Amino acid sequence: MDMKKHLLPAFLLLLVLAGVAYYFIPRFTYYHLPVPSLPVSKANKNLLAAKTREQAASVRSFINKKKLSDEFCFLVDMSLPSGRKRFFVYDLKKDMVILSGLVAHGSCNTDFLEQASFSNTPNQGCSSVGRYSIGNSYKGQFGKAYKLHGLDSSNSNAYKRYVVLHAYDCVPDYEIHPQPLCNSLGCPMISYKFLEQLGKIIDQSENPVLLWVYQ
């Protein structure tokens, strides 16, 4: 009888530990261990380059009208897997991508969302597609961050939703596909090293830099 009394708590403890391991081990593997990424085929690279170049070409009249930087723009292709580099720094003078990095999408208030879903509704925790003007920097919860001003109906609530450009530890500097990246609460969230690189462009620009999230 005494043995049964001891076995039941031990069994319950094992169940709890198994549940904790089931939840945390995959996430630790995704975000903290160096996982090699699958290579991208040359054909897919060419398609991506063409799509990015086409997207950049379509912003030129818009940035002139909005008095945004005509030197650089930031393009985020949410159609790509989160484990791939899908945040591109485009040099409008040289007509080419000069930097790229990983960027997380919003969880939409779920435990984990592998593919991006979009909403402009406050308190939804989702990413929003559309064009943004990158505003002033400030020191936030995760260090240096940049305010974002939504310029389209699809992201018009960005400022009051506290959607900002910031960094976080769970975003590495290398591709991890086919593993997915961690989620944000709706912000375009990048690595600290990548934010430092972007900050040099943003802070030195005479006019605000355009950030365009699309799919």
PyRosetta script that sets phi, psi and omega in degrees:
from pyrosetta import init, pose_from_sequence

init()
pose = pose_from_sequence("MDMKKHLLPAFLLLLVLAGVAYYFIPRFTYYHLPVPSLPVSKANKNLLAAKTREQAASVRSFINKKKLSDEFCFLVDMSLPSGRKRFFVYDLKKDMVILSGLVAHGSCNTDFLEQASFSNTPNQGCSSVGRYSIGNSYKGQFGKAYKLHGLDSSNSNAYKRYVVLHAYDCVPDYEIHPQPLCNSLGCPMISYKFLEQLGKIIDQSENPVLLWVYQ")
pose.set_psi(1, -43.9)
pose.set_omega(1, 179.3)
pose.set_phi(2, -63.4)
pose.set_psi(2, -36.4)
pose.set_omega(2, 179.6)
pose.set_phi(3, -63.8)
pose.set_psi(3, -39.7)
pose.set_omega(3, 179.4)
pose.set_phi(4, -63.7)
pose.set_psi(4, -37.5)
pose.set_omega(4, 179.1)
pose.set_phi(5, -63.4)
pose.set_psi(5, -36.3)
pose.set_omega(5, 179.9)
pose.set_phi(6, -78.8)
pose.set_psi(6, -32.5)
pose.set_omega(6, -176.8)
pose.set_phi(7, -70.0)
pose.set_psi(7, -38.2)
pose.set_omega(7, -177.0)
pose.set_phi(8, -62.1)
pose.set_psi(8, -50.2)
pose.set_omega(8, 176.6)
pose.set_phi(9, -60.8)
pose.set_psi(9, -37.1)
pose.set_omega(9, 179.7)
pose.set_phi(10, -65.2)
pose.set_psi(10, -40.0)
pose.set_omega(10, 178.6)
pose.set_phi(11, -65.1)
pose.set_psi(11, -42.2)
pose.set_omega(11, 178.3)
pose.set_phi(12, -64.2)
pose.set_psi(12, -38.9)
pose.set_omega(12, 177.9)
pose.set_phi(13, -63.7)
pose.set_psi(13, -40.9)
pose.set_omega(13, 177.7)
pose.set_phi(14, -62.5)
pose.set_psi(14, -39.2)
pose.set_omega(14, 178.2)
pose.set_phi(15, -63.0)
pose.set_psi(15, -43.2)
pose.set_omega(15, 179.1)
pose.set_phi(16, -63.2)
pose.set_psi(16, -45.8)
pose.set_omega(16, -179.8)
pose.set_phi(17, -63.3)
pose.set_psi(17, -38.1)
pose.set_omega(17, 178.1)
pose.set_phi(18, -64.9)
pose.set_psi(18, -39.8)
pose.set_omega(18, 178.5)
pose.set_phi(19, -65.2)
pose.set_psi(19, -42.1)
pose.set_omega(19, 178.0)
pose.set_phi(20, -62.9)
pose.set_psi(20, -44.6)
pose.set_omega(20, 179.4)
pose.set_phi(21, -62.9)
pose.set_psi(21, -42.1)
pose.set_omega(21, 180.0)
pose.set_phi(22, -61.1)
pose.set_psi(22, -36.0)
pose.set_omega(22, -177.8)
pose.set_phi(23, -79.0)
pose.set_psi(23, -44.3)
pose.set_omega(23, -168.9)
pose.set_phi(24, -91.3)
pose.set_psi(24, -32.4)
pose.set_omega(24, -175.2)
pose.set_phi(25, -61.2)
pose.set_psi(25, -45.9)
pose.set_omega(25, 177.6)
pose.set_phi(26, -61.0)
pose.set_psi(26, -38.4)
pose.set_omega(26, -178.5)
pose.set_phi(27, -70.5)
pose.set_psi(27, -38.4)
pose.set_omega(27, 176.4)
pose.set_phi(28, -62.9)
pose.set_psi(28, -40.1)
pose.set_omega(28, 179.3)
pose.set_phi(29, -64.8)
pose.set_psi(29, -44.2)
pose.set_omega(29, -178.3)
pose.set_phi(30, -62.5)
pose.set_psi(30, -42.5)
pose.set_omega(30, -165.4)
pose.set_phi(31, -104.0)
pose.set_psi(31, -18.1)
pose.set_omega(31, -170.6)
pose.set_phi(32, -121.3)
pose.set_psi(32, -20.6)
pose.set_omega(32, 179.5)
pose.set_phi(33, -97.7)
pose.set_psi(33, 143.6)
pose.set_omega(33, 180.0)
pose.set_phi(34, -70.7)
pose.set_psi(34, 100.2)
pose.set_omega(34, -178.4)
pose.set_phi(35, -102.6)
pose.set_psi(35, 122.1)
pose.set_omega(35, -179.6)
pose.set_phi(36, -66.1)
pose.set_psi(36, 142.5)
pose.set_omega(36, -179.8)
pose.set_phi(37, -92.6)
pose.set_psi(37, 150.8)
pose.set_omega(37, 174.5)
pose.set_phi(38, -70.0)
pose.set_psi(38, 142.2)
pose.set_omega(38, -179.6)
pose.set_phi(39, -69.3)
pose.set_psi(39, 152.4)
pose.set_omega(39, 176.0)
pose.set_phi(40, -95.8)
pose.set_psi(40, 133.5)
pose.set_omega(40, -179.7)
pose.set_phi(41, -67.7)
pose.set_psi(41, 156.4)
pose.set_omega(41, -180.0)
pose.set_phi(42, -61.9)
pose.set_psi(42, -37.8)
pose.set_omega(42, 179.7)
pose.set_phi(43, -63.1)
pose.set_psi(43, -42.9)
pose.set_omega(43, 179.1)
pose.set_phi(44, -67.9)
pose.set_psi(44, -36.3)
pose.set_omega(44, 176.4)
pose.set_phi(45, -61.5)
pose.set_psi(45, -41.6)
pose.set_omega(45, 179.6)
pose.set_phi(46, -66.4)
pose.set_psi(46, -40.6)
pose.set_omega(46, 177.9)
pose.set_phi(47, -63.7)
pose.set_psi(47, -43.4)
pose.set_omega(47, 179.2)
pose.set_phi(48, -63.8)
pose.set_psi(48, -43.1)
pose.set_omega(48, 179.3)
pose.set_phi(49, -61.7)
pose.set_psi(49, -41.0)
pose.set_omega(49, 179.6)
pose.set_phi(50, -65.8)
pose.set_psi(50, -42.5)
pose.set_omega(50, 179.7)
pose.set_phi(51, -64.5)
pose.set_psi(51, -43.0)
pose.set_omega(51, -179.6)
pose.set_phi(52, -65.3)
pose.set_psi(52, -41.3)
pose.set_omega(52, 178.9)
pose.set_phi(53, -64.5)
pose.set_psi(53, -40.0)
pose.set_omega(53, 178.1)
pose.set_phi(54, -64.7)
pose.set_psi(54, -40.5)
pose.set_omega(54, 178.9)
pose.set_phi(55, -64.2)
pose.set_psi(55, -42.8)
pose.set_omega(55, 179.6)
pose.set_phi(56, -64.3)
pose.set_psi(56, -38.8)
pose.set_omega(56, -179.6)
pose.set_phi(57, -62.9)
pose.set_psi(57, -31.9)
pose.set_omega(57, -176.4)
pose.set_phi(58, -78.2)
pose.set_psi(58, -8.7)
pose.set_omega(58, -178.1)
pose.set_phi(59, -91.7)
pose.set_psi(59, -13.1)
pose.set_omega(59, -169.9)
pose.set_phi(60, -59.8)
pose.set_psi(60, -46.3)
pose.set_omega(60, 179.4)
pose.set_phi(61, -68.8)
pose.set_psi(61, -33.1)
pose.set_omega(61, -178.9)
pose.set_phi(62, -67.4)
pose.set_psi(62, -44.6)
pose.set_omega(62, -177.8)
pose.set_phi(63, -68.5)
pose.set_psi(63, -31.4)
pose.set_omega(63, 176.4)
pose.set_phi(64, -66.9)
pose.set_psi(64, -41.4)
pose.set_omega(64, -179.4)
pose.set_phi(65, -67.1)
pose.set_psi(65, -38.0)
pose.set_omega(65, -176.8)
pose.set_phi(66, -92.4)
pose.set_psi(66, 1.2)
pose.set_omega(66, -179.9)
pose.set_phi(67, 57.8)
pose.set_psi(67, 47.9)
pose.set_omega(67, 176.4)
pose.set_phi(68, -98.5)
pose.set_psi(68, 172.3)
pose.set_omega(68, -179.1)
pose.set_phi(69, -59.3)
pose.set_psi(69, 132.4)
pose.set_omega(69, 176.0)
pose.set_phi(70, -101.2)
pose.set_psi(70, 12.6)
pose.set_omega(70, 178.5)
pose.set_phi(71, -100.2)
pose.set_psi(71, -44.9)
pose.set_omega(71, -176.9)
pose.set_phi(72, -136.3)
pose.set_psi(72, 151.5)
pose.set_omega(72, 167.1)
pose.set_phi(73, -141.5)
pose.set_psi(73, 156.1)
pose.set_omega(73, 180.0)
pose.set_phi(74, -109.2)
pose.set_psi(74, 126.4)
pose.set_omega(74, -177.1)
pose.set_phi(75, -118.4)
pose.set_psi(75, 128.2)
pose.set_omega(75, -179.3)
pose.set_phi(76, -120.1)
pose.set_psi(76, 111.4)
pose.set_omega(76, -177.1)
pose.set_phi(77, -96.8)
pose.set_psi(77, 95.6)
pose.set_omega(77, -176.7)
pose.set_phi(78, -75.9)
pose.set_psi(78, -0.7)
pose.set_omega(78, 174.9)
pose.set_phi(79, -77.1)
pose.set_psi(79, -16.4)
pose.set_omega(79, 179.6)
pose.set_phi(80, -82.7)
pose.set_psi(80, 153.3)
pose.set_omega(80, 176.4)
pose.set_phi(81, -61.2)
pose.set_psi(81, 146.6)
pose.set_omega(81, -176.3)
pose.set_phi(82, -64.7)
pose.set_psi(82, -21.9)
pose.set_omega(82, 178.5)
pose.set_phi(83, -78.9)
pose.set_psi(83, -5.9)
pose.set_omega(83, 176.0)
pose.set_phi(84, -97.3)
pose.set_psi(84, 154.6)
pose.set_omega(84, 172.8)
pose.set_phi(85, -70.6)
pose.set_psi(85, 115.5)
pose.set_omega(85, -175.4)
pose.set_phi(86, -130.5)
pose.set_psi(86, 8.6)
pose.set_omega(86, 173.7)
pose.set_phi(87, -107.3)
pose.set_psi(87, 114.7)
pose.set_omega(87, -173.6)
pose.set_phi(88, -115.7)
pose.set_psi(88, 133.9)
pose.set_omega(88, 171.6)
pose.set_phi(89, -95.4)
pose.set_psi(89, 116.6)
pose.set_omega(89, -175.6)
pose.set_phi(90, -107.6)
pose.set_psi(90, 125.4)
pose.set_omega(90, 175.8)
pose.set_phi(91, -87.2)
pose.set_psi(91, 109.2)
pose.set_omega(91, -175.7)
pose.set_phi(92, -72.0)
pose.set_psi(92, -22.2)
pose.set_omega(92, 177.9)
pose.set_phi(93, -78.1)
pose.set_psi(93, -44.1)
pose.set_omega(93, -179.9)
pose.set_phi(94, -86.6)
pose.set_psi(94, -11.0)
pose.set_omega(94, -179.8)
pose.set_phi(95, 57.6)
pose.set_psi(95, 53.1)
pose.set_omega(95, -178.6)
pose.set_phi(96, -160.0)
pose.set_psi(96, 156.9)
pose.set_omega(96, 173.9)
pose.set_phi(97, -78.3)
pose.set_psi(97, 129.3)
pose.set_omega(97, -178.8)
pose.set_phi(98, -111.6)
pose.set_psi(98, -17.8)
pose.set_omega(98, 178.1)
pose.set_phi(99, -148.7)
pose.set_psi(99, 153.5)
pose.set_omega(99, 173.9)
pose.set_phi(100, -151.6)
pose.set_psi(100, 154.9)
pose.set_omega(100, -179.1)
pose.set_phi(101, -159.4)
pose.set_psi(101, 170.1)
pose.set_omega(101, 176.1)
pose.set_phi(102, -75.5)
pose.set_psi(102, 150.6)
pose.set_omega(102, 175.1)
pose.set_phi(103, -146.7)
pose.set_psi(103, 134.3)
pose.set_omega(103, -179.3)
pose.set_phi(104, -87.1)
pose.set_psi(104, 151.6)
pose.set_omega(104, 172.4)
pose.set_phi(105, -107.7)
pose.set_psi(105, 169.7)
pose.set_omega(105, -176.9)
pose.set_phi(106, -72.0)
pose.set_psi(106, 152.2)
pose.set_omega(106, -179.3)
pose.set_phi(107, -84.0)
pose.set_psi(107, -11.8)
pose.set_omega(107, -174.6)
pose.set_phi(108, 55.5)
pose.set_psi(108, 38.0)
pose.set_omega(108, 176.8)
pose.set_phi(109, 62.0)
pose.set_psi(109, 27.1)
pose.set_omega(109, 173.8)
pose.set_phi(110, -103.4)
pose.set_psi(110, 172.3)
pose.set_omega(110, 176.5)
pose.set_phi(111, -64.7)
pose.set_psi(111, -39.3)
pose.set_omega(111, 177.9)
pose.set_phi(112, -164.1)
pose.set_psi(112, 135.0)
pose.set_omega(112, -179.6)
pose.set_phi(113, -123.9)
pose.set_psi(113, 110.2)
pose.set_omega(113, -174.6)
pose.set_phi(114, -72.8)
pose.set_psi(114, -41.5)
pose.set_omega(114, 178.8)
pose.set_phi(115, -109.2)
pose.set_psi(115, 141.6)
pose.set_omega(115, -174.7)
pose.set_phi(116, -65.3)
pose.set_psi(116, 140.0)
pose.set_omega(116, 171.2)
pose.set_phi(117, -126.9)
pose.set_psi(117, 152.1)
pose.set_omega(117, -167.8)
pose.set_phi(118, -125.1)
pose.set_psi(118, 143.9)
pose.set_omega(118, 176.9)
pose.set_phi(119, -159.4)
pose.set_psi(119, 148.8)
pose.set_omega(119, 175.8)
pose.set_phi(120, -107.1)
pose.set_psi(120, 5.7)
pose.set_omega(120, -175.9)
pose.set_phi(121, -80.0)
pose.set_psi(121, 131.6)
pose.set_omega(121, 177.7)
pose.set_phi(122, -58.7)
pose.set_psi(122, 147.7)
pose.set_omega(122, 176.2)
pose.set_phi(123, 67.1)
pose.set_psi(123, 17.9)
pose.set_omega(123, 178.2)
pose.set_phi(124, -93.8)
pose.set_psi(124, -21.2)
pose.set_omega(124, 178.5)
pose.set_phi(125, 72.8)
pose.set_psi(125, 18.1)
pose.set_omega(125, -177.7)
pose.set_phi(126, -100.7)
pose.set_psi(126, 158.0)
pose.set_omega(126, 169.4)
pose.set_phi(127, -72.7)
pose.set_psi(127, 160.1)
pose.set_omega(127, 176.7)
pose.set_phi(128, -127.8)
pose.set_psi(128, 128.4)
pose.set_omega(128, 173.4)
pose.set_phi(129, -75.4)
pose.set_psi(129, 158.6)
pose.set_omega(129, 178.1)
pose.set_phi(130, 132.0)
pose.set_psi(130, 179.9)
pose.set_omega(130, -178.1)
pose.set_phi(131, -99.4)
pose.set_psi(131, 138.8)
pose.set_omega(131, -178.6)
pose.set_phi(132, -126.0)
pose.set_psi(132, 146.6)
pose.set_omega(132, 167.3)
pose.set_phi(133, -98.8)
pose.set_psi(133, 126.8)
pose.set_omega(133, -178.9)
pose.set_phi(134, -81.7)
pose.set_psi(134, 123.1)
pose.set_omega(134, -175.6)
pose.set_phi(135, -96.1)
pose.set_psi(135, -151.4)
pose.set_omega(135, -175.3)
pose.set_phi(136, -71.7)
pose.set_psi(136, 154.6)
pose.set_omega(136, 175.2)
pose.set_phi(137, -87.2)
pose.set_psi(137, 158.9)
pose.set_omega(137, 176.0)
pose.set_phi(138, -156.9)
pose.set_psi(138, 166.2)
pose.set_omega(138, 177.5)
pose.set_phi(139, -96.2)
pose.set_psi(139, 111.3)
pose.set_omega(139, -177.4)
pose.set_phi(140, -107.6)
pose.set_psi(140, -163.5)
pose.set_omega(140, -177.6)
pose.set_phi(141, -59.9)
pose.set_psi(141, -32.6)
pose.set_omega(141, -176.6)
pose.set_phi(142, -109.2)
pose.set_psi(142, 20.6)
pose.set_omega(142, -178.6)
pose.set_phi(143, 100.5)
pose.set_psi(143, -152.2)
pose.set_omega(143, -178.1)
pose.set_phi(144, -63.3)
pose.set_psi(144, 137.0)
pose.set_omega(144, 179.2)
pose.set_phi(145, -146.2)
pose.set_psi(145, 165.2)
pose.set_omega(145, -179.3)
pose.set_phi(146, -125.4)
pose.set_psi(146, 131.7)
pose.set_omega(146, 175.3)
pose.set_phi(147, -64.6)
pose.set_psi(147, 147.4)
pose.set_omega(147, 177.5)
pose.set_phi(148, -123.6)
pose.set_psi(148, 134.1)
pose.set_omega(148, 179.3)
pose.set_phi(149, -113.3)
pose.set_psi(149, 114.5)
pose.set_omega(149, -179.7)
pose.set_phi(150, -70.7)
pose.set_psi(150, 134.0)
pose.set_omega(150, -176.1)
pose.set_phi(151, -110.8)
pose.set_psi(151, 1.2)
pose.set_omega(151, -179.7)
pose.set_phi(152, -126.0)
pose.set_psi(152, 164.6)
pose.set_omega(152, 178.5)
pose.set_phi(153, -63.9)
pose.set_psi(153, -25.0)
pose.set_omega(153, -178.3)
pose.set_phi(154, -77.6)
pose.set_psi(154, -13.8)
pose.set_omega(154, -179.6)
pose.set_phi(155, -139.1)
pose.set_psi(155, 23.1)
pose.set_omega(155, -175.0)
pose.set_phi(156, -63.6)
pose.set_psi(156, -20.8)
pose.set_omega(156, -178.9)
pose.set_phi(157, -94.3)
pose.set_psi(157, 8.3)
pose.set_omega(157, -173.2)
pose.set_phi(158, -55.3)
pose.set_psi(158, -46.0)
pose.set_omega(158, -175.3)
pose.set_phi(159, -64.6)
pose.set_psi(159, -46.7)
pose.set_omega(159, -178.6)
pose.set_phi(160, -77.0)
pose.set_psi(160, -14.9)
pose.set_omega(160, 173.3)
pose.set_phi(161, -84.8)
pose.set_psi(161, -2.2)
pose.set_omega(161, -177.5)
pose.set_phi(162, 61.3)
pose.set_psi(162, 35.4)
pose.set_omega(162, 172.9)
pose.set_phi(163, -79.8)
pose.set_psi(163, 117.0)
pose.set_omega(163, -175.7)
pose.set_phi(164, -134.4)
pose.set_psi(164, 165.2)
pose.set_omega(164, 174.2)
pose.set_phi(165, -91.9)
pose.set_psi(165, 115.4)
pose.set_omega(165, -178.0)
pose.set_phi(166, -147.2)
pose.set_psi(166, 172.2)
pose.set_omega(166, -179.5)
pose.set_phi(167, -111.6)
pose.set_psi(167, 163.1)
pose.set_omega(167, 175.4)
pose.set_phi(168, -157.4)
pose.set_psi(168, 153.9)
pose.set_omega(168, -173.3)
pose.set_phi(169, -63.0)
pose.set_psi(169, -26.9)
pose.set_omega(169, -174.3)
pose.set_phi(170, -77.1)
pose.set_psi(170, -4.7)
pose.set_omega(170, 178.1)
pose.set_phi(171, -98.5)
pose.set_psi(171, 113.1)
pose.set_omega(171, 179.9)
pose.set_phi(172, -82.9)
pose.set_psi(172, 178.3)
pose.set_omega(172, 179.3)
pose.set_phi(173, -97.3)
pose.set_psi(173, 1.1)
pose.set_omega(173, -178.4)
pose.set_phi(174, -124.5)
pose.set_psi(174, 156.0)
pose.set_omega(174, 179.4)
pose.set_phi(175, -69.8)
pose.set_psi(175, 143.9)
pose.set_omega(175, -178.6)
pose.set_phi(176, -124.8)
pose.set_psi(176, 3.9)
pose.set_omega(176, 178.7)
pose.set_phi(177, -54.6)
pose.set_psi(177, 135.0)
pose.set_omega(177, 17.1)
pose.set_phi(178, -88.8)
pose.set_psi(178, 3.3)
pose.set_omega(178, 173.7)
pose.set_phi(179, -69.9)
pose.set_psi(179, 140.2)
pose.set_omega(179, 176.7)
pose.set_phi(180, -80.8)
pose.set_psi(180, 160.3)
pose.set_omega(180, 178.3)
pose.set_phi(181, -87.6)
pose.set_psi(181, 161.0)
pose.set_omega(181, 174.1)
pose.set_phi(182, -61.8)
pose.set_psi(182, 164.3)
pose.set_omega(182, 179.5)
pose.set_phi(183, -99.8)
pose.set_psi(183, 156.3)
pose.set_omega(183, 169.6)
pose.set_phi(184, -105.6)
pose.set_psi(184, -170.5)
pose.set_omega(184, 174.9)
pose.set_phi(185, -102.9)
pose.set_psi(185, 24.2)
pose.set_omega(185, 179.2)
pose.set_phi(186, 121.9)
pose.set_psi(186, -13.1)
pose.set_omega(186, -179.4)
pose.set_phi(187, -84.6)
pose.set_psi(187, 149.8)
pose.set_omega(187, 166.4)
pose.set_phi(188, -72.2)
pose.set_psi(188, 106.3)
pose.set_omega(188, -171.1)
pose.set_phi(189, -110.3)
pose.set_psi(189, 126.5)
pose.set_omega(189, -173.0)
pose.set_phi(190, -127.2)
pose.set_psi(190, -178.0)
pose.set_omega(190, 178.3)
pose.set_phi(191, -79.4)
pose.set_psi(191, 160.4)
pose.set_omega(191, 179.9)
pose.set_phi(192, -66.2)
pose.set_psi(192, -37.7)
pose.set_omega(192, 179.1)
pose.set_phi(193, -65.4)
pose.set_psi(193, -42.1)
pose.set_omega(193, -179.8)
pose.set_phi(194, -67.3)
pose.set_psi(194, -39.0)
pose.set_omega(194, 177.7)
pose.set_phi(195, -62.6)
pose.set_psi(195, -38.1)
pose.set_omega(195, 177.4)
pose.set_phi(196, -62.4)
pose.set_psi(196, -39.9)
pose.set_omega(196, 178.0)
pose.set_phi(197, -66.6)
pose.set_psi(197, -43.4)
pose.set_omega(197, 179.3)
pose.set_phi(198, -66.2)
pose.set_psi(198, -37.0)
pose.set_omega(198, -178.4)
pose.set_phi(199, -59.2)
pose.set_psi(199, -35.8)
pose.set_omega(199, 178.5)
pose.set_phi(200, -63.0)
pose.set_psi(200, -37.8)
pose.set_omega(200, 178.6)
pose.set_phi(201, -72.5)
pose.set_psi(201, -46.6)
pose.set_omega(201, -177.2)
pose.set_phi(202, -63.6)
pose.set_psi(202, -48.2)
pose.set_omega(202, -174.3)
pose.set_phi(203, -69.0)
pose.set_psi(203, -27.0)
pose.set_omega(203, -178.4)
pose.set_phi(204, -92.8)
pose.set_psi(204, -5.5)
pose.set_omega(204, -177.6)
pose.set_phi(205, -78.9)
pose.set_psi(205, 135.7)
pose.set_omega(205, 178.8)
pose.set_phi(206, -68.9)
pose.set_psi(206, -36.7)
pose.set_omega(206, 179.3)
pose.set_phi(207, -114.9)
pose.set_psi(207, 157.5)
pose.set_omega(207, 178.8)
pose.set_phi(208, -57.4)
pose.set_psi(208, 146.3)
pose.set_omega(208, 179.1)
pose.set_phi(209, -90.1)
pose.set_psi(209, 139.6)
pose.set_omega(209, 177.5)
pose.set_phi(210, -82.2)
pose.set_psi(210, 132.0)
pose.set_omega(210, 169.9)
pose.set_phi(211, -115.4)
pose.set_psi(211, 123.9)
pose.set_omega(211, -178.3)
pose.set_phi(212, -121.2)
pose.set_psi(212, 117.1)
pose.set_omega(212, 176.0)
pose.set_phi(213, -100.9)
pose.set_psi(213, 123.4)
pose.set_omega(213, -176.3)
pose.set_phi(214, -144.8)
pose.set_psi(214, 175.4)
pose.set_omega(214, 177.2)
pose.set_phi(215, -142.1)
pose.dump_pdb("model.pdb")
